[in-house]
């Protein structure tokens, strides 16, 4: 999951790359392949992270759609509800269970896995505090918080198997939805990168995804 998050960040950095000699931002193909494209395992980890977030989103879709997002700003509230409804409608019925947490972890291990990751989240959040770039710090901590919320949805405390029994705080839900959108964008950018570059570079198809192979 952490590798998938790191891959997502690298893709966003390369996609919105700012040239020192120009003010506009544009995709940097060279940077993408140096950091991501030449490493199929990193892209696979990105898809693994996406499958976890998608599964959590599907499981909590009722809560997400009916949550009270009111801020007092009518225009923002309407826009937020429209975005949430669009996200719900875009769900693919064939991908309701892209990640089966009940098969991957048993009752004995899932609590320890959740606790282990929460420890990672706390440690990484502390490291993020040392980041000088405020934008990087905010976005990094937001996505870590969002992944932690996904795990909270997928691995609830005993006796809270019903999604409505899980206490999802406003900040957790906002972080989760934003993280889901960011990772989804990374998948899209990755597909655009590899399809655009496919005509000139040696490629291999992995499950419908065109991944660039290193030239020997």
Buried (B, 14 or more C-beta within 10 A) or exposed (E): BBBBBBBBBBBBBBBEBEEEEEEEEEBBBEBBBEBBBBBBEBBBBBBBBBBBBBBBBBBBBEBBEEBEBEEEEEEEBEEBBEEBEEBBEEEEEEEEBBBEBEEEBEEEEBEEBBEEBEEBBEEBBEEBEEBEEEEEBEBBBBBBBBBBBBBBBBBBEEEEEEBEEBEBEEEBBBBBBBBBBBBBBBBEBBBEBBEEBBEEBEBEEEEEBBBBEEEE
